[in-house]
Amino acid sequence: MSGGLVLCISRKDDYNDWGLPGGKLDPGETTEQALIREVREETGVIPITYEYIGTFPSGANDGFMVAVYHISKCRGIPKKQTDEGELAWHKPDTLLTKSRFRSFYQFLFPKLGLT
């Protein structure tokens, strides 16, 4: 988060659908390793300082769990575009209105103090 904004990534199949960087675990990977890999792949930056917030249901009734980290310091500059989608800084409200994961963000953001 920077100045009340969060770094968001659009979906490559829908540039109007914004979300937080993330993804699935590779076999044998820890959530911390996945955090570093996914953020680097999707944004071009490397998380340096981060805090584990918790693991929560995805909100999609799919049985998946989501490990959430708050990243406070990164190395590098976010790319404008990656193979995963377009990057932009948005107010958290954007994710509550322009994301297919809005129900998850409605659940998560109060826990992060973003509402």
C-alpha positions as CSV (number, residue, x, y, z in Angstrom):
1,M,0.0,0.0,0.0
2,S,1.3,3.5,-0.8
3,G,-0.6,6.6,0.2
4,G,-3.8,4.8,0.8
5,L,-3.5,3.0,-2.6
6,V,-2.9,-0.7,-3.3
7,L,-1.0,-2.1,-6.2
8,C,-3.5,-3.9,-8.4
9,I,-3.3,-6.1,-11.5
10,S,-5.9,-6.5,-14.1
11,R,-6.9,-9.9,-15.4
12,K,-5.3,-10.6,-18.8
13,D,-8.7,-11.7,-20.1
14,D,-10.5,-8.7,-18.7
15,Y,-8.6,-5.4,-18.2
16,N,-11.6,-4.0,-16.3
17,D,-11.3,-6.7,-13.6
18,W,-8.8,-5.7,-11.0
19,G,-7.3,-7.9,-8.2
20,L,-4.3,-8.2,-5.9
21,P,-1.2,-10.0,-7.1
22,G,-1.3,-13.7,-6.2
23,G,-1.6,-17.2,-7.3
24,K,-1.5,-20.9,-6.4
25,L,1.3,-22.8,-4.7
26,D,3.7,-24.8,-6.8
27,P,4.3,-28.4,-5.6
28,G,6.5,-28.4,-2.5
29,E,6.4,-24.6,-2.2
30,T,5.6,-22.7,1.1
31,T,3.2,-19.8,1.1
32,E,6.1,-17.5,1.7
33,Q,8.0,-18.8,-1.3
34,A,4.8,-18.5,-3.4
35,L,4.3,-14.9,-2.2
36,I,7.8,-13.9,-3.4
37,R,7.5,-15.8,-6.7
38,E,4.0,-14.6,-7.6
39,V,4.6,-11.0,-6.7
40,R,7.8,-11.0,-8.7
41,E,6.1,-12.7,-11.7
42,E,3.1,-10.4,-11.7
43,T,4.6,-7.1,-10.7
44,G,8.4,-7.2,-11.3
45,V,9.1,-6.3,-7.7
46,I,10.6,-8.5,-4.9
47,P,9.0,-8.4,-1.5
48,I,11.6,-7.6,1.2
49,T,9.5,-6.9,4.3
50,Y,6.1,-8.6,4.7
51,E,3.9,-9.9,7.4
52,Y,1.7,-13.0,7.4
53,I,-1.9,-11.9,8.1
54,G,-3.7,-15.2,8.0
55,T,-5.3,-17.9,5.9
56,F,-8.9,-17.4,4.9
57,P,-11.5,-19.2,2.6
58,S,-11.4,-17.8,-0.9
59,G,-15.0,-16.7,-0.7
60,A,-15.9,-18.5,-3.9
61,N,-17.2,-21.7,-2.3
62,D,-14.5,-23.6,-4.1
63,G,-12.7,-25.1,-1.0
64,F,-9.6,-23.0,-1.7
65,M,-7.8,-21.2,1.1
66,V,-6.0,-17.9,0.6
67,A,-2.8,-17.0,2.5
68,V,-2.7,-13.3,2.9
69,Y,0.5,-11.2,3.5
70,H,0.9,-7.5,3.9
71,I,4.0,-6.3,2.0
72,S,5.5,-3.1,3.4
73,K,8.8,-2.9,1.5
74,C,9.8,-4.2,-2.0
75,R,12.9,-4.0,-4.2
76,G,12.4,-2.7,-7.7
77,I,9.8,-0.6,-9.5
78,P,6.4,-2.2,-10.6
79,K,6.1,-2.8,-14.3
80,K,3.2,-1.1,-16.1
81,Q,2.4,-4.3,-17.9
82,T,3.3,-8.0,-17.5
83,D,2.2,-11.3,-19.1
84,E,-0.4,-11.5,-16.3
85,G,-2.1,-8.1,-17.0
86,E,-1.8,-4.3,-16.5
87,L,-0.6,-2.9,-13.2
88,A,-1.9,0.3,-11.5
89,W,-2.3,1.9,-8.1
90,H,-5.9,2.0,-7.0
91,K,-8.0,2.9,-4.0
92,P,-9.2,-0.2,-2.2
93,D,-12.8,0.8,-3.3
94,T,-11.8,-0.2,-6.9
95,L,-11.4,-3.8,-5.7
96,L,-14.8,-3.7,-4.0
97,T,-16.5,-2.6,-7.2
98,K,-14.4,-3.8,-10.1
99,S,-13.2,-7.3,-9.2
100,R,-14.7,-10.7,-9.5
101,F,-13.2,-11.3,-6.0
102,R,-15.1,-8.4,-4.4
103,S,-16.8,-10.6,-1.8
104,F,-13.4,-11.8,-0.6
105,Y,-12.1,-8.2,-0.4
106,Q,-15.2,-7.2,1.5
107,F,-14.3,-9.8,4.0
108,L,-10.5,-9.1,4.0
109,F,-10.2,-5.3,3.9
110,P,-11.7,-4.7,7.4
111,K,-9.0,-7.1,8.8
112,L,-6.4,-5.0,7.1
113,G,-7.9,-1.7,8.2
114,L,-8.6,-0.7,4.6
115,T,-12.3,0.2,5.0
